[in-house]
Protein backbone atom coordinates (compact mmCIF):
# COMPACT_ATOMS: atom_id res chain seq x y z
CA UNK A 1 0.00 0.00 0.00
CA UNK A 2 1.18 3.57 -0.64
CA UNK A 3 2.54 5.18 2.52
CA UNK A 4 2.73 8.70 3.84
CA UNK A 5 6.00 10.15 5.13
CA UNK A 6 7.54 13.57 5.82
CA UNK A 7 9.40 15.40 3.08
CA UNK A 8 11.00 18.79 2.49
CA UNK A 9 9.60 20.56 -0.56
CA UNK A 10 10.08 23.84 -2.41
CA UNK A 11 6.71 25.11 -3.66
CA UNK A 12 7.80 28.23 -5.50
CA UNK A 13 10.93 30.03 -6.65
CA UNK A 14 12.86 31.43 -3.70
CA UNK A 15 10.19 30.55 -1.14
CA UNK A 16 11.33 28.97 2.15
CA UNK A 17 11.17 25.18 2.12
CA UNK A 18 8.42 23.32 3.98
CA UNK A 19 8.03 19.96 5.67
CA UNK A 20 4.82 18.34 4.42
CA UNK A 21 3.28 14.87 4.20
CA UNK A 22 4.14 13.13 0.93
CA UNK A 23 2.85 9.89 -0.51
CA UNK A 24 5.26 7.15 -1.59
CA UNK A 25 3.76 4.54 -3.95
CA UNK A 26 4.63 0.88 -3.76
CA UNK A 27 7.66 0.21 -5.98
CA UNK A 28 6.86 -0.81 -9.52
CA UNK A 29 9.04 -2.82 -11.91
CA UNK A 30 12.66 -1.85 -11.48
CA UNK A 31 11.90 0.49 -8.57
CA UNK A 32 12.96 0.55 -4.93
CA UNK A 33 11.74 2.30 -1.78
CA UNK A 34 14.63 3.38 0.44
CA UNK A 35 14.33 4.43 4.09
CA UNK A 36 16.67 7.43 4.27
CA UNK A 37 19.23 7.45 7.08
CA UNK A 38 21.07 10.67 6.14
CA UNK A 39 21.18 13.23 3.34
CA UNK A 40 23.69 16.03 2.73
CA UNK A 41 22.57 19.57 1.99
CA UNK A 42 24.08 20.30 -1.42
CA UNK A 43 24.19 23.60 -3.28
CA UNK A 44 22.20 21.95 -6.07
CA UNK A 45 19.22 21.69 -3.72
CA UNK A 46 19.42 25.43 -3.12
CA UNK A 47 19.58 25.97 -6.89
CA UNK A 48 16.40 23.88 -7.26
CA UNK A 49 14.66 25.96 -4.58
CA UNK A 50 15.65 29.17 -6.33
CA UNK A 51 14.43 28.02 -9.75
CA UNK A 52 17.90 27.67 -11.24
CA UNK A 53 17.37 24.13 -12.61
CA UNK A 54 13.86 24.31 -14.06
CA UNK A 55 10.39 25.48 -13.06
CA UNK A 56 8.82 22.08 -12.39
CA UNK A 57 7.66 22.97 -8.87
CA UNK A 58 6.96 21.60 -6.34
CA UNK A 59 10.35 19.97 -5.82
CA UNK A 60 11.09 17.24 -3.30
CA UNK A 61 14.61 18.27 -2.33
CA UNK A 62 17.65 16.22 -1.27
CA UNK A 63 19.79 13.82 -3.27
CA UNK A 64 23.13 13.18 -1.48
CA UNK A 65 21.92 10.26 0.58
CA UNK A 66 22.34 6.84 2.11
CA UNK A 67 19.72 4.52 3.56
CA UNK A 68 18.30 1.02 3.75
CA UNK A 69 16.23 -0.71 1.07
CA UNK A 70 12.72 -1.21 2.46
CA UNK A 71 10.94 -2.77 -0.52
CA UNK A 72 11.68 -3.67 -4.14
CA UNK A 73 9.56 -3.94 -7.24
CA UNK A 74 9.26 -6.64 -9.84
CA UNK A 75 12.48 -7.66 -11.56
CA UNK A 76 14.87 -6.01 -9.11
CA UNK A 77 17.86 -8.25 -8.49
CA UNK A 78 20.73 -5.81 -7.89
CA UNK A 79 19.63 -4.98 -4.34
CA UNK A 80 17.42 -6.64 -1.74
CA UNK A 81 15.37 -5.62 1.27
CA UNK A 82 17.72 -4.70 4.12
CA UNK A 83 20.68 -3.66 1.95
CA UNK A 84 22.49 -0.49 2.99
CA UNK A 85 22.89 1.68 -0.09
CA UNK A 86 24.28 5.01 -1.27
CA UNK A 87 22.01 6.70 -3.80
CA UNK A 88 23.24 8.12 -7.10
CA UNK A 89 21.52 10.31 -9.67
CA UNK A 90 22.83 8.67 -12.85
CA UNK A 91 21.56 5.12 -13.19
CA UNK A 92 23.19 3.91 -16.40
CA UNK A 93 21.05 2.29 -19.07
CA UNK A 94 23.54 -0.26 -20.42
CA UNK A 95 22.09 0.13 -23.92
CA UNK A 96 23.05 3.56 -25.30
CA UNK A 97 26.00 4.12 -27.60
CA UNK A 98 28.27 5.17 -24.70
CA UNK A 99 27.43 2.10 -22.65
CA UNK A 100 27.86 -0.23 -25.62
CA UNK A 101 31.29 1.27 -26.30
CA UNK A 102 32.40 0.45 -22.76
CA UNK A 103 32.05 4.01 -21.45
CA UNK A 104 29.04 3.79 -19.14
CA UNK A 105 30.28 6.75 -17.09
CA UNK A 106 29.13 8.86 -20.07
CA UNK A 107 25.73 7.13 -20.36
CA UNK A 108 23.45 9.28 -22.51
CA UNK A 109 20.19 7.76 -21.33
CA UNK A 110 20.24 7.55 -17.53
CA UNK A 111 16.94 6.98 -15.85
CA UNK A 112 14.95 7.34 -12.63
CA UNK A 113 11.82 5.83 -11.10
CA UNK A 114 8.80 5.83 -13.41
CA UNK A 115 6.15 6.49 -10.79
CA UNK A 116 5.73 9.85 -9.09
CA UNK A 117 5.70 10.69 -5.42
CA UNK A 118 2.91 13.15 -4.59
CA UNK A 119 1.49 15.59 -2.08
CA UNK A 120 -1.63 14.60 -0.14
CA UNK A 121 -3.87 16.19 -2.79
CA UNK A 122 -2.24 14.16 -5.56
CA UNK A 123 0.03 16.91 -6.89
CA UNK A 124 3.05 15.24 -8.46
CA UNK A 125 6.47 16.09 -7.02
CA UNK A 126 9.69 16.58 -8.96
CA UNK A 127 12.45 14.85 -6.98
CA UNK A 128 15.79 16.67 -6.99
CA UNK A 129 18.11 14.88 -9.42
CA UNK A 130 15.57 12.07 -9.56
CA UNK A 131 16.02 11.20 -5.88
CA UNK A 132 14.21 13.47 -3.38
CA UNK A 133 15.89 12.34 -0.16
CA UNK A 134 15.00 15.09 2.32
CA UNK A 135 12.33 12.64 3.42
CA UNK A 136 11.83 9.66 5.68
CA UNK A 137 11.66 7.48 2.55
CA UNK A 138 11.97 7.93 -1.19
CA UNK A 139 11.23 6.04 -4.40
CA UNK A 140 14.10 5.55 -6.87
CA UNK A 141 15.15 3.26 -9.68
CA UNK A 142 17.10 0.20 -8.53
CA UNK A 143 20.05 1.37 -10.65
CA UNK A 144 20.31 4.42 -8.39
CA UNK A 145 21.18 2.20 -5.41
CA UNK A 146 24.72 1.01 -4.74
CA UNK A 147 25.23 -1.51 -1.95
CA UNK A 148 28.09 -0.65 0.42
CA UNK A 149 29.48 -1.74 3.80
CA UNK A 150 26.53 -1.51 6.24
CA UNK A 151 28.79 -0.59 9.17
CA UNK A 152 29.72 2.74 7.53
CA UNK A 153 28.32 5.99 8.90
CA UNK A 154 25.47 7.01 6.55
CA UNK A 155 26.00 10.73 7.24
CA UNK A 156 29.51 10.37 5.87
CA UNK A 157 29.25 7.92 3.00
CA UNK A 158 26.02 9.42 1.69
CA UNK A 159 28.11 12.40 0.55
CA UNK A 160 29.53 10.18 -2.19
CA UNK A 161 26.11 10.53 -3.80
CA UNK A 162 27.02 13.92 -5.24
CA UNK A 163 29.55 16.56 -4.16
CA UNK A 164 32.36 14.43 -2.77
CA UNK A 165 32.24 12.03 -5.71
CA UNK A 166 32.12 14.93 -8.18
CA UNK A 167 35.28 16.50 -6.79
CA UNK A 168 37.22 13.35 -6.01
CA UNK A 169 36.37 11.89 -9.40
CA UNK A 170 37.37 15.11 -11.16
CA UNK A 171 40.90 14.52 -9.89
CA UNK A 172 41.16 10.74 -10.07
CA UNK A 173 38.93 9.82 -13.01
CA UNK A 174 38.73 12.88 -15.26
CA UNK A 175 42.06 14.54 -14.48
CA UNK A 176 43.97 11.25 -14.24
CA UNK A 177 46.17 12.70 -11.51
CA UNK A 178 49.17 10.45 -11.01
CA UNK A 179 52.03 9.94 -8.58
CA UNK A 180 54.31 12.95 -8.40
CA UNK A 181 51.95 15.29 -10.28
CA UNK A 182 51.38 18.91 -9.31
CA UNK A 183 47.72 19.85 -8.95
CA UNK A 184 45.97 23.18 -8.41
CA UNK A 185 42.34 23.37 -7.30
CA UNK A 186 40.44 26.64 -7.74
CA UNK A 187 37.52 26.92 -5.32
CA UNK A 188 37.69 25.15 -1.97
CA UNK A 189 34.12 24.38 -1.06
CA UNK A 190 32.91 20.80 -0.76
CA UNK A 191 33.62 19.82 -4.38
CA UNK A 192 37.02 21.53 -4.52
CA UNK A 193 38.13 20.02 -1.23
CA UNK A 194 37.03 16.60 -2.47
CA UNK A 195 39.27 17.16 -5.50
CA UNK A 196 42.13 17.89 -3.10
CA UNK A 197 41.41 14.64 -1.27
CA UNK A 198 41.33 12.81 -4.61
CA UNK A 199 44.64 14.33 -5.70
CA UNK A 200 46.23 13.28 -2.43
CA UNK A 201 44.80 9.79 -2.76
CA UNK A 202 46.25 9.53 -6.28
CA UNK A 203 49.73 10.46 -5.04
CA UNK A 204 50.09 14.06 -6.18
CA UNK A 205 53.30 15.61 -4.93
CA UNK A 206 52.17 19.22 -4.76
CA UNK A 207 48.53 20.22 -4.17
CA UNK A 208 47.78 23.94 -4.42
CA UNK A 209 44.47 25.24 -3.07
CA UNK A 210 43.08 28.54 -4.39
CA UNK A 211 40.22 30.49 -2.85
CA UNK A 212 39.22 33.97 -1.70
CA UNK A 213 38.30 32.87 1.83
CA UNK A 214 41.02 32.03 4.36
CA UNK A 215 38.63 29.77 6.28
CA UNK A 216 38.15 27.64 3.19
CA UNK A 217 41.89 27.57 2.63
CA UNK A 218 42.29 26.25 6.18
CA UNK A 219 39.81 23.47 5.36
CA UNK A 220 41.78 22.69 2.20
CA UNK A 221 45.05 22.47 4.11
CA UNK A 222 43.47 20.12 6.64
CA UNK A 223 42.32 17.87 3.80
CA UNK A 224 45.69 17.60 2.10
CA UNK A 225 46.63 20.83 0.32
CA UNK A 226 50.37 21.43 0.52
CA UNK A 227 50.15 25.10 -0.48
CA UNK A 228 47.39 27.73 -0.45
CA UNK A 229 46.78 30.92 -2.45
CA UNK A 230 44.33 33.63 -1.44
CA UNK A 231 43.06 34.96 -4.77
CA UNK A 232 42.33 38.37 -3.26
CA UNK A 233 46.00 38.84 -2.40
CA UNK A 234 47.91 37.23 -5.29
CA UNK A 235 47.68 36.80 -9.03
CA UNK A 236 46.54 33.17 -9.23
CA UNK A 237 48.38 32.26 -12.44
CA UNK A 238 51.67 33.78 -11.30
CA UNK A 239 51.37 32.23 -7.84
CA UNK A 240 50.74 28.73 -9.21
CA UNK A 241 53.66 29.10 -11.61
CA UNK A 242 55.93 30.31 -8.79
CA UNK A 243 55.07 27.16 -6.82
CA UNK A 244 55.77 24.86 -9.77
CA UNK A 245 59.18 26.00 -10.93
CA UNK A 246 57.73 28.63 -13.24
CA UNK A 247 55.92 26.08 -15.39
CA UNK A 248 52.38 25.69 -14.04
CA UNK A 249 50.58 22.68 -12.60
CA UNK A 250 50.15 19.36 -14.38
CA UNK A 251 46.43 19.34 -13.60
CA UNK A 252 44.28 22.36 -12.71
CA UNK A 253 40.72 21.78 -11.50
CA UNK A 254 38.16 24.59 -11.67
CA UNK A 255 35.58 23.86 -8.98
CA UNK A 256 33.94 27.27 -9.34
CA UNK A 257 32.75 27.29 -12.93
CA UNK A 258 33.09 30.92 -13.96
CA UNK A 259 34.83 32.36 -17.05
CA UNK A 260 37.46 34.10 -14.94
CA UNK A 261 38.32 31.00 -12.91
CA UNK A 262 38.42 28.83 -16.03
CA UNK A 263 40.88 31.26 -17.62
CA UNK A 264 42.99 31.11 -14.48
CA UNK A 265 42.95 27.33 -14.70
CA UNK A 266 43.88 27.41 -18.39
CA UNK A 267 46.88 29.67 -17.95
CA UNK A 268 47.98 28.18 -14.61
CA UNK A 269 48.63 24.74 -16.15
CA UNK A 270 51.89 23.55 -17.58
CA UNK A 271 52.33 23.04 -21.32
CA UNK A 272 50.43 19.90 -22.32
CA UNK A 273 48.75 19.98 -18.90
CA UNK A 274 45.11 19.26 -18.17
CA UNK A 275 42.25 21.56 -17.18
CA UNK A 276 39.20 19.96 -15.56
CA UNK A 277 35.97 21.94 -15.24
CA UNK A 278 33.78 20.50 -12.48
CA UNK A 279 32.13 23.70 -11.23
CA UNK A 280 28.85 24.24 -13.11
CA UNK A 281 28.61 27.47 -15.15
CA UNK A 282 25.41 29.43 -15.64
CA UNK A 283 23.88 29.12 -19.13
CA UNK A 284 24.62 32.77 -19.98
CA UNK A 285 28.36 32.60 -19.28
CA UNK A 286 30.73 32.91 -22.25
CA UNK A 287 34.49 32.85 -22.94
CA UNK A 288 36.51 35.19 -25.15
CA UNK A 289 40.07 33.94 -25.65
CA UNK A 290 42.66 33.84 -28.47
CA UNK A 291 42.26 30.59 -30.39
CA UNK A 292 46.01 30.37 -30.86
CA UNK A 293 46.42 29.90 -27.10
CA UNK A 294 44.43 26.67 -27.29
CA UNK A 295 46.66 25.41 -30.09
CA UNK A 296 50.00 26.51 -28.69
CA UNK A 297 49.57 25.17 -25.17
CA UNK A 298 48.39 21.69 -26.13
CA UNK A 299 47.17 19.35 -23.42
CA UNK A 300 43.59 18.50 -22.55
CA UNK A 301 40.53 20.56 -21.64
CA UNK A 302 37.91 18.41 -19.94
CA UNK A 303 34.55 18.68 -18.24
CA UNK A 304 33.78 16.28 -15.40
CA UNK A 305 30.24 14.93 -15.11
CA UNK A 306 29.69 13.53 -11.62
CA UNK A 307 33.42 12.86 -11.42
CA UNK A 308 33.10 10.46 -14.39
CA UNK A 309 32.22 7.87 -11.79
CA UNK A 310 30.69 4.43 -11.98
CA UNK A 311 28.84 4.09 -8.67
CA UNK A 312 29.00 0.29 -8.60
CA UNK A 313 32.78 0.47 -9.08
CA UNK A 314 33.67 3.59 -7.11
CA UNK A 315 31.31 3.78 -4.13
CA UNK A 316 32.22 0.45 -2.48
CA UNK A 317 35.94 1.07 -3.02
CA UNK A 318 35.81 4.57 -1.53
CA UNK A 319 33.71 3.43 1.42
CA UNK A 320 36.29 0.71 2.11
CA UNK A 321 39.09 3.29 2.00
CA UNK A 322 37.14 5.46 4.43
CA UNK A 323 36.56 2.50 6.75
CA UNK A 324 40.29 1.76 6.68
CA UNK A 325 41.13 5.33 7.70
CA UNK A 326 42.77 6.11 4.35
CA UNK A 327 40.12 8.54 3.07
CA UNK A 328 39.01 11.31 5.50
CA UNK A 329 35.41 11.61 4.35
CA UNK A 330 34.27 12.39 7.90
CA UNK A 331 35.98 15.79 7.68
CA UNK A 332 33.37 16.94 5.17
CA UNK A 333 30.56 16.68 7.74
CA UNK A 334 30.48 20.07 9.46
CA UNK A 335 27.19 19.55 11.29
CA UNK A 336 24.38 17.04 11.67
CA UNK A 337 20.91 18.55 11.58
CA UNK A 338 17.24 17.61 11.70
CA UNK A 339 14.83 17.62 8.77
CA UNK A 340 13.31 20.93 9.89
CA UNK A 341 16.70 22.72 9.71
CA UNK A 342 17.25 22.56 5.95
CA UNK A 343 16.41 26.23 5.39
CA UNK A 344 18.91 27.23 8.08
CA UNK A 345 21.49 24.97 6.44
CA UNK A 346 20.99 26.82 3.13
CA UNK A 347 21.79 30.07 4.93
CA UNK A 348 24.93 28.58 6.50
CA UNK A 349 26.01 27.33 3.09
CA UNK A 350 25.45 30.74 1.53
CA UNK A 351 27.62 32.34 4.22
CA UNK A 352 30.41 29.83 3.61
CA UNK A 353 30.29 28.49 7.15
CA UNK A 354 30.05 24.78 6.37
CA UNK A 355 31.49 22.15 4.07
CA UNK A 356 28.38 20.03 4.51
CA UNK A 357 25.35 20.10 6.73
CA UNK A 358 23.88 16.61 6.85
CA UNK A 359 20.27 15.79 7.68
CA UNK A 360 20.12 12.72 9.91
CA UNK A 361 16.82 10.86 10.17
RAUR-V640237 format. One record per backbone hydrogen bond with DSSP energy under -0.5 kcal/mol. CO is the residue of the C=O (numbers start at 1). NH is the residue of the N-H. E is the energy in kcal/mol with one decimal. If there is no record, write none. Layout:
{{CO/NH/E} {CO/NH/E}}
This chain:
{{3/24/-3.3} {5/22/-3.1} {6/136/-1.9} {7/9/-0.6} {7/20/-2.5} {8/61/-2.0} {9/11/-0.5} {9/18/-2.3} {10/58/-0.6} {10/59/-2.2} {12/15/-1.9} {18/9/-2.7} {18/20/-0.6} {20/7/-2.0} {21/120/-0.6} {22/5/-2.5} {22/24/-0.5} {23/25/-0.6} {23/118/-1.7} {24/3/-2.3} {28/31/-2.4} {30/142/-2.9} {31/73/-2.8} {32/34/-0.5} {32/140/-2.6} {33/70/-3.0} {33/71/-1.4} {34/36/-0.7} {34/138/-2.0} {35/68/-2.3} {37/361/-2.3} {38/66/-2.1} {39/359/-3.0} {40/42/-0.9} {40/63/-0.5} {40/64/-0.6} {42/45/-1.1} {42/46/-1.1} {43/47/-2.2} {44/48/-2.3} {45/49/-2.4} {46/50/-2.0} {47/52/-3.0} {47/53/-0.5} {48/51/-1.9} {49/14/-2.3} {55/57/-1.5} {58/126/-2.4} {59/10/-2.0} {59/61/-0.7} {60/128/-2.9} {61/134/-2.7} {62/132/-1.1} {62/133/-2.0} {63/65/-1.2} {64/40/-2.8} {65/87/-2.6} {66/37/-2.6} {66/38/-1.7} {67/85/-3.0} {68/35/-3.0} {69/82/-2.8} {71/33/-2.6} {73/76/-1.6} {74/30/-2.1} {75/77/-0.6} {80/83/-2.2} {83/69/-2.7} {83/85/-0.5} {84/148/-2.2} {85/67/-2.4} {86/146/-1.9} {90/92/-0.7} {91/111/-1.5} {96/100/-2.6} {97/101/-0.9} {98/103/-2.7} {99/102/-1.7} {103/106/-2.3} {104/107/-2.0} {111/91/-0.6} {117/125/-2.8} {118/23/-3.1} {119/122/-1.9} {123/119/-2.4} {125/127/-0.7} {126/60/-1.9} {127/130/-2.3} {128/131/-2.1} {128/132/-1.1} {133/135/-1.9} {134/8/-2.6} {136/36/-1.7} {138/34/-2.6} {138/140/-0.5} {140/32/-2.8} {141/144/-2.1} {142/145/-1.8} {144/88/-2.2} {145/147/-0.5} {146/86/-2.3} {149/152/-1.7} {152/154/-0.5} {153/156/-1.1} {153/157/-2.5} {154/158/-1.8} {156/159/-1.3} {157/160/-1.7} {158/161/-2.0} {159/162/-1.4} {159/164/-1.4} {159/165/-0.7} {162/166/-2.6} {163/167/-2.2} {164/168/-2.7} {165/169/-2.5} {166/170/-1.4} {167/171/-1.3} {168/172/-2.6} {169/173/-1.7} {169/174/-2.4} {170/175/-2.0} {171/177/-2.3} {178/181/-2.0} {181/205/-2.2} {181/206/-1.5} {182/250/-0.9} {182/251/-1.9} {183/208/-3.4} {184/253/-3.0} {185/187/-0.7} {185/210/-2.6} {186/255/-2.6} {189/193/-2.7} {190/194/-1.7} {191/195/-1.8} {192/196/-1.8} {193/197/-2.2} {194/198/-2.4} {195/199/-2.6} {196/200/-2.3} {197/201/-2.5} {198/202/-2.0} {199/203/-0.5} {199/204/-2.6} {200/203/-1.2} {203/180/-2.6} {206/183/-3.0} {206/208/-0.5} {207/209/-0.6} {207/226/-2.1} {207/227/-2.0} {208/185/-3.0} {209/229/-2.6} {210/187/-3.3} {211/231/-2.6} {212/214/-0.5} {213/217/-1.8} {214/218/-1.9} {215/219/-1.9} {216/220/-2.5} {217/221/-2.2} {218/222/-2.1} {219/223/-1.4} {220/225/-2.5} {221/224/-1.2} {227/209/-2.8} {229/211/-2.1} {229/231/-0.8} {230/233/-1.9} {230/234/-1.5} {234/236/-0.6} {235/239/-2.7} {236/240/-2.5} {237/241/-2.3} {238/242/-2.6} {239/243/-1.5} {240/244/-0.6} {241/244/-1.2} {241/246/-3.3} {242/245/-0.7} {244/247/-1.6} {249/270/-3.0} {250/274/-2.5} {251/184/-2.3} {252/254/-0.5} {252/276/-2.6} {253/186/-3.0} {253/255/-0.9} {254/278/-2.4} {254/279/-2.4} {258/262/-2.6} {259/263/-2.2} {260/264/-1.7} {261/265/-2.4} {262/266/-2.6} {263/267/-2.5} {264/268/-1.6} {266/269/-0.7} {268/249/-2.4} {270/273/-2.3} {273/300/-1.9} {274/252/-2.7} {275/302/-3.1} {276/254/-3.0} {276/278/-0.7} {277/304/-2.5} {279/281/-0.6} {282/285/-1.7} {290/293/-1.1} {290/294/-0.7} {291/294/-0.8} {291/295/-1.5} {292/296/-3.0} {293/297/-1.4} {294/298/-0.8} {297/272/-2.8} {300/275/-2.6} {300/302/-0.5} {302/277/-2.9} {303/305/-0.6} {304/306/-0.7} {305/308/-2.3} {306/309/-1.2} {310/313/-1.5} {310/314/-3.4} {311/315/-1.9} {311/316/-0.6} {313/317/-0.7} {314/318/-2.6} {315/319/-2.6} {316/320/-2.2} {317/321/-2.1} {318/322/-2.2} {319/323/-2.7} {320/324/-1.8} {321/326/-2.6} {321/327/-0.8} {322/325/-1.5} {327/329/-2.4} {328/331/-1.5} {329/332/-1.9} {330/333/-1.2} {332/334/-1.0} {335/358/-2.4} {337/360/-2.6} {338/341/-1.9} {339/342/-0.9} {341/345/-2.0} {342/346/-2.1} {343/347/-1.5} {344/348/-2.2} {345/349/-2.5} {346/350/-2.4} {347/351/-1.7} {348/353/-2.5} {349/352/-1.5} {356/334/-2.3} {356/335/-1.5} {357/41/-2.8} {358/337/-2.8} {359/39/-2.4}}
